[in-house]
Amino acid sequence: MGTNSPMSAVPSLRRKPPYDPVTRFAPIASLGRPVFFLFVHPSLPARSVAELVQYAKANPGKVAYGSGNTTAIVATAQFRLIAGLDITHVPYKGDAPLTLDLVAGRLQMAFMAPVPGYQLAKEGKLRIVATLLAQRSSLAPEAPTMAESGFPGVSIYPWVAVFGPSGTPANVVRRLSREFNAIVGRADVGDNLNRQGFVPVGSTPAELSELVKTQLDAWRRAVHEAGIPQD
């Protein structure tokens, strides 16, 4: 099981990647997309991405954003560049410590998974202004996508899929792909995953191969354009 972290982030953030995600693996099937929301602290007078951008531009250098994973690092850097914002990056080792500082008001914004931010938003301790995925989430259907918010250029998003080693026999790939897609397509599985902030999305091996290539290209372009240093 592979995510955008080893398949997109590592090859983009390393000067000498330890593997080629396009040639070293056999794509089998996409499983879906983890939901990411753009959370802001309620002290900000921003109930939309447009209002957040307006506030940040009126207060250059005074808005701090946190990141607890590679998706948040690159997606926010891409958003910052497109919107032309002067905001301060504060990296964290995971969303848990980040959330504590965001709720306390030591940060003003962050892209994060729903847990635990979603419940904190329901309690009024945080505010959701957008979702990072291409479609709205059933958890917070009132939150628009970044494209709906006027920023279609934010093309980084998280995903999960199944791969085999390169050279896996084609008949094995086809069989596994059929089985995974059948499971992902079950209503009970979909309902369960959606409640946990995960949107089930199946695919053929060819479609997954294209996803890997297009997202890798988007990550590399975003890392370069945002000036994120490589290890």
Secondary structure, 3 states (H helix, E strand, C coil): CEEHHHHHHHHHHCCCCCCCCCCCEEEEEEEEEECCEEEECCCCCCCCHHHHHHHHHHCCCCCEEEECCHHHHHHHHHHHHHHCCCCEEEECCCHHHHHHHHHHCCCCEEEECHHHHHHHHHCCCCEEEEECCCCCCCCCCCCCECCCCCCCCCCCCCCEEEEEECCCCHHHHHHHHHHHHHHHCCHHHHHHHHHCCEEECCCCHHHHHHHHHHHHHHHHHHHHHHCCCCC
